[in-house]
Amino acid sequence: MGKGFKGLFTGGLFGFALGLLFAPQKGDETRKKVKEVLDTAKGKAEEFKGRMEKKN
């Protein structure tokens, strides 16, 4: 379950980031959105990791 979720999460994150990069926007706006998405994903991943560590 862990490996599959990790792969799915990572693939989704990369797909979303690539979608933002190819969207017709200014570079500054795109970089800002990518940074926001990555920061949010990092926070959620750390939260998930903490919950998993508490279960074990």
C-alpha positions as CSV (number, residue, x, y, z in Angstrom):
1,M,0.0,0.0,0.0
2,G,2.8,2.5,0.9
3,K,4.7,2.0,-2.3
4,G,1.7,2.3,-4.5
5,F,0.4,5.4,-2.8
6,K,3.9,7.0,-2.9
7,G,4.1,6.3,-6.7
8,L,0.6,7.6,-7.3
9,F,1.2,10.7,-5.3
10,T,4.6,11.4,-7.0
11,G,3.2,10.8,-10.4
12,G,0.2,13.1,-9.8
13,L,2.5,15.8,-8.4
14,F,4.7,15.7,-11.5
15,G,1.8,15.6,-13.8
16,F,0.3,18.7,-12.2
17,A,3.6,20.6,-12.2
18,L,4.1,19.8,-15.9
19,G,0.5,21.0,-16.6
20,L,1.3,24.3,-15.0
21,L,4.6,24.6,-16.9
22,F,2.9,24.2,-20.2
23,A,-0.1,26.4,-19.4
24,P,-0.2,29.7,-21.4
25,Q,0.9,32.1,-18.6
26,K,3.8,34.4,-17.8
27,G,6.9,32.6,-16.5
28,D,6.8,34.4,-13.1
29,E,3.2,33.3,-12.5
30,T,4.0,29.7,-13.5
31,R,7.0,29.6,-11.2
32,K,4.9,31.0,-8.3
33,K,2.2,28.4,-8.8
34,V,4.7,25.6,-9.0
35,K,6.4,26.8,-5.8
36,E,3.0,26.9,-4.0
37,V,2.1,23.4,-5.2
38,L,5.4,22.0,-4.1
39,D,5.3,23.7,-0.7
40,T,1.8,22.4,-0.2
41,A,2.7,18.9,-1.3
42,K,5.8,19.0,1.0
43,G,3.6,19.9,4.0
44,K,1.1,17.2,3.2
45,A,3.8,14.6,2.8
46,E,5.4,15.5,6.1
47,E,2.0,15.4,7.8
48,F,1.3,12.0,6.2
49,K,4.7,10.7,7.3
50,G,4.0,11.9,10.9
51,R,0.7,10.1,11.0
52,M,2.3,6.9,9.7
53,E,5.1,7.1,12.3
54,K,2.5,7.4,15.0
55,K,0.7,4.3,13.8
56,N,3.9,2.3,14.0
